[in-house]
Amino acid sequence: MCQSTLDNWPSGCSKLKRPFLQLNGCGPQGILGGLIPDNYGPVGWTGACNTHDRCYGTYGQTKSNCDVGLINDLKAACNRYYRGQIGLLEYKFGPDLPLDVQDEIGRLEGETLVCDTRADVYGDAVHSLGGQCVCKRTAIRKMHPGTR
């Protein structure tokens, strides 16, 4: 490692910690990562978690910005899934929806709100319990902006 990188290392960062270079879905790398789900029910959250991982490895991003982005992306996944299901029902049955279909749409709208709440809880847990943005990679990018 070049001396200029060591001289500009962010304070509080371990120089021995391996840089984050791999997307791993939701949760930390290693054995604990398998305990964290990559979805909420039928809603896949892997894409949102991988975007969050990329954010943590991006020079100039803060933990707070990345964590807020995670919550927004998780909620977007919830809305895409449930709004998509509602749209399919509306398309299939047209403007005169039978009562049972109306009930199903109401249930799906409720599930959207529950999923959004889970996204908030999940994001808050990541913010409170998750690690910091990747220090070594940040330091390297600071010194060599073209580095990925």
Sine and cosine of phi, psi and omega as CSV:
sin_phi,cos_phi,sin_psi,cos_psi,sin_omega,cos_omega
0.00,0.00,0.69,-0.72,-0.07,-1.00
-0.97,0.26,0.49,-0.87,-0.06,-1.00
-0.87,0.49,-0.59,0.81,-0.02,-1.00
-0.89,0.45,-0.55,0.83,0.06,-1.00
-0.93,0.37,-0.71,0.71,0.01,-1.00
-0.89,0.46,-0.62,0.78,-0.01,-1.00
-0.92,0.40,-0.46,0.89,-0.05,-1.00
-0.96,-0.28,0.31,0.95,-0.01,-1.00
-0.89,0.45,0.74,-0.68,0.03,-1.00
-0.86,0.51,0.65,-0.76,-0.01,-1.00
-0.90,0.43,0.58,-0.82,0.02,-1.00
0.99,0.10,0.00,1.00,-0.02,-1.00
-0.98,-0.18,0.69,-0.73,0.05,-1.00
-0.97,0.25,0.77,-0.64,0.05,-1.00
-0.98,0.21,-0.19,0.98,0.00,-1.00
-1.00,-0.04,-0.27,0.96,-0.05,-1.00
-0.94,0.34,0.76,-0.65,0.00,-1.00
-0.92,0.38,0.65,-0.76,0.00,-1.00
-0.94,0.34,0.49,-0.87,0.04,-1.00
-0.98,0.22,0.87,-0.49,-0.03,-1.00
-0.78,-0.63,0.02,1.00,-0.18,-0.98
-0.75,-0.67,0.71,-0.71,0.10,-0.99
-0.99,0.13,0.67,-0.74,-0.07,-1.00
-0.68,-0.73,0.37,0.93,-0.02,-1.00
0.95,0.31,-0.51,-0.86,-0.07,-1.00
-1.00,0.03,0.62,-0.78,0.02,-1.00
1.00,-0.08,0.15,-0.99,-0.02,-1.00
-0.97,0.25,0.26,-0.97,0.11,-0.99
-0.95,0.33,0.38,-0.93,0.06,-1.00
1.00,-0.06,-0.29,-0.96,-0.13,-0.99
-0.89,0.45,-0.58,0.82,-0.02,-1.00
-0.93,0.36,-0.45,0.89,-0.01,-1.00
-0.86,0.51,-0.54,0.84,0.02,-1.00
-0.93,0.36,-0.25,0.97,0.01,-1.00
-1.00,0.05,-0.24,0.97,-0.04,-1.00
-0.99,-0.16,0.85,-0.53,-0.03,-1.00
-0.94,0.34,0.52,-0.85,0.06,-1.00
-1.00,-0.09,0.23,0.97,-0.04,-1.00
-0.41,-0.91,0.27,-0.96,0.22,-0.98
-0.87,-0.50,0.96,-0.28,-0.08,-1.00
0.83,0.55,-0.81,-0.58,-0.02,-1.00
-0.99,0.13,-0.03,1.00,-0.07,-1.00
-1.00,-0.03,0.89,-0.46,0.02,-1.00
-0.98,0.19,0.76,-0.65,-0.01,-1.00
-0.92,-0.38,0.05,1.00,-0.06,-1.00
-0.85,0.53,-0.70,0.72,0.00,-1.00
-0.86,0.50,-0.69,0.73,0.02,-1.00
-0.90,0.44,-0.65,0.76,0.00,-1.00
-0.93,0.37,-0.63,0.78,0.03,-1.00
-0.92,0.39,-0.61,0.79,0.08,-1.00
-0.89,0.46,-0.63,0.78,0.05,-1.00
-0.89,0.45,-0.69,0.73,0.05,-1.00
-0.87,0.50,-0.70,0.71,0.02,-1.00
-0.87,0.49,-0.66,0.75,-0.01,-1.00
-0.87,0.49,-0.71,0.71,0.00,-1.00
-0.86,0.50,-0.48,0.88,-0.02,-1.00
-1.00,-0.08,0.20,0.98,-0.05,-1.00
-0.97,-0.23,0.83,-0.55,0.02,-1.00
-0.85,0.52,0.69,-0.72,0.05,-1.00
1.00,-0.06,-0.26,0.97,0.04,-1.00
-0.99,0.14,0.51,-0.86,0.07,-1.00
-0.96,-0.27,0.36,-0.93,0.06,-1.00
-0.84,0.55,-0.70,0.72,-0.02,-1.00
-0.87,0.48,-0.71,0.70,0.02,-1.00
-0.88,0.48,-0.69,0.73,0.00,-1.00
-0.90,0.43,-0.67,0.74,-0.05,-1.00
-0.94,0.35,-0.62,0.79,0.08,-1.00
-0.91,0.42,-0.66,0.75,0.06,-1.00
-0.87,0.50,-0.62,0.78,0.04,-1.00
-0.86,0.50,-0.76,0.65,-0.01,-1.00
-0.86,0.52,-0.72,0.70,0.00,-1.00
-0.88,0.48,-0.66,0.75,0.00,-1.00
-0.94,0.35,-0.61,0.80,0.06,-1.00
-0.89,0.45,-0.70,0.71,0.03,-1.00
-0.90,0.43,-0.61,0.79,0.04,-1.00
-0.89,0.46,-0.63,0.78,0.04,-1.00
-0.90,0.44,-0.66,0.75,0.05,-1.00
-0.86,0.51,-0.77,0.64,-0.05,-1.00
-0.91,0.41,-0.65,0.76,0.04,-1.00
-0.86,0.51,-0.72,0.69,-0.04,-1.00
-0.91,0.41,-0.84,0.54,-0.12,-0.99
-0.94,0.34,-0.63,0.78,0.06,-1.00
-0.91,0.42,-0.55,0.83,0.07,-1.00
-0.90,0.43,-0.67,0.74,0.04,-1.00
-0.89,0.45,-0.68,0.73,0.03,-1.00
-0.89,0.45,-0.69,0.72,0.01,-1.00
-0.87,0.49,-0.63,0.77,0.04,-1.00
-0.89,0.46,-0.68,0.74,0.03,-1.00
-0.90,0.43,-0.70,0.71,0.00,-1.00
-0.90,0.44,-0.62,0.79,0.02,-1.00
-0.92,0.38,-0.69,0.72,-0.06,-1.00
-0.92,0.40,-0.64,0.77,-0.12,-0.99
-0.98,-0.22,-0.15,0.99,0.05,-1.00
0.95,0.31,-0.27,-0.96,-0.13,-0.99
-0.95,0.31,-0.41,0.91,-0.01,-1.00
-0.99,-0.16,0.99,0.17,-0.08,-1.00
-0.96,0.26,0.77,-0.64,0.11,-0.99
-0.88,0.48,0.40,-0.92,-0.04,-1.00
-0.85,0.53,-0.65,0.76,-0.02,-1.00
-0.92,0.40,-0.53,0.85,0.05,-1.00
-0.95,0.30,-0.63,0.78,0.08,-1.00
-0.87,0.49,-0.66,0.75,0.05,-1.00
-0.89,0.46,-0.66,0.75,0.00,-1.00
-0.91,0.42,-0.64,0.77,0.05,-1.00
-0.90,0.44,-0.66,0.75,0.07,-1.00
-0.87,0.49,-0.65,0.76,0.03,-1.00
-0.90,0.43,-0.69,0.72,0.00,-1.00
-0.90,0.43,-0.60,0.80,0.07,-1.00
-0.90,0.44,-0.64,0.77,0.07,-1.00
-0.90,0.43,-0.65,0.76,0.04,-1.00
-0.89,0.45,-0.57,0.82,0.05,-1.00
-0.87,0.49,-0.70,0.72,0.00,-1.00
-0.91,0.40,-0.65,0.76,0.03,-1.00
-0.90,0.44,-0.69,0.72,0.00,-1.00
-0.89,0.46,-0.67,0.75,0.05,-1.00
-0.87,0.49,-0.65,0.76,0.02,-1.00
-0.91,0.41,-0.66,0.75,0.06,-1.00
-0.88,0.48,-0.62,0.79,0.03,-1.00
-0.88,0.47,-0.67,0.75,0.05,-1.00
-0.88,0.48,-0.73,0.69,-0.02,-1.00
-0.89,0.45,-0.71,0.71,0.00,-1.00
-0.88,0.48,-0.75,0.66,-0.01,-1.00
-0.89,0.45,-0.64,0.77,0.04,-1.00
-0.90,0.43,-0.62,0.79,0.03,-1.00
-0.91,0.40,-0.66,0.75,0.04,-1.00
-0.88,0.48,-0.69,0.73,-0.03,-1.00
-0.91,0.42,-0.66,0.75,-0.05,-1.00
-0.98,0.20,-0.64,0.77,-0.16,-0.99
-0.96,-0.29,-0.30,0.95,-0.07,-1.00
-0.96,0.29,0.21,-0.98,0.00,-1.00
-0.97,0.24,-0.01,-1.00,0.03,-1.00
-1.00,0.06,0.21,-0.98,0.11,-0.99
-0.87,0.50,0.43,-0.90,-0.12,-0.99
-0.93,0.38,0.90,-0.43,-0.12,-0.99
-0.95,0.30,-0.77,0.63,-0.09,-1.00
-0.88,0.47,-0.72,0.69,-0.01,-1.00
-0.89,0.45,-0.63,0.78,0.04,-1.00
-0.88,0.48,-0.70,0.71,-0.01,-1.00
-0.90,0.43,-0.67,0.74,0.00,-1.00
-0.90,0.43,-0.69,0.73,0.01,-1.00
-0.92,0.40,-0.53,0.85,0.03,-1.00
-0.89,0.45,-0.65,0.76,-0.02,-1.00
-0.99,0.13,-0.51,0.86,-0.07,-1.00
-0.74,-0.68,0.99,0.17,-0.14,-0.99
-0.82,0.57,-0.41,0.91,0.00,-1.00
-0.99,0.16,-0.08,1.00,-0.05,-1.00
-0.96,0.27,0.67,-0.74,0.05,-1.00
-0.96,-0.27,0.00,0.00,0.00,0.00
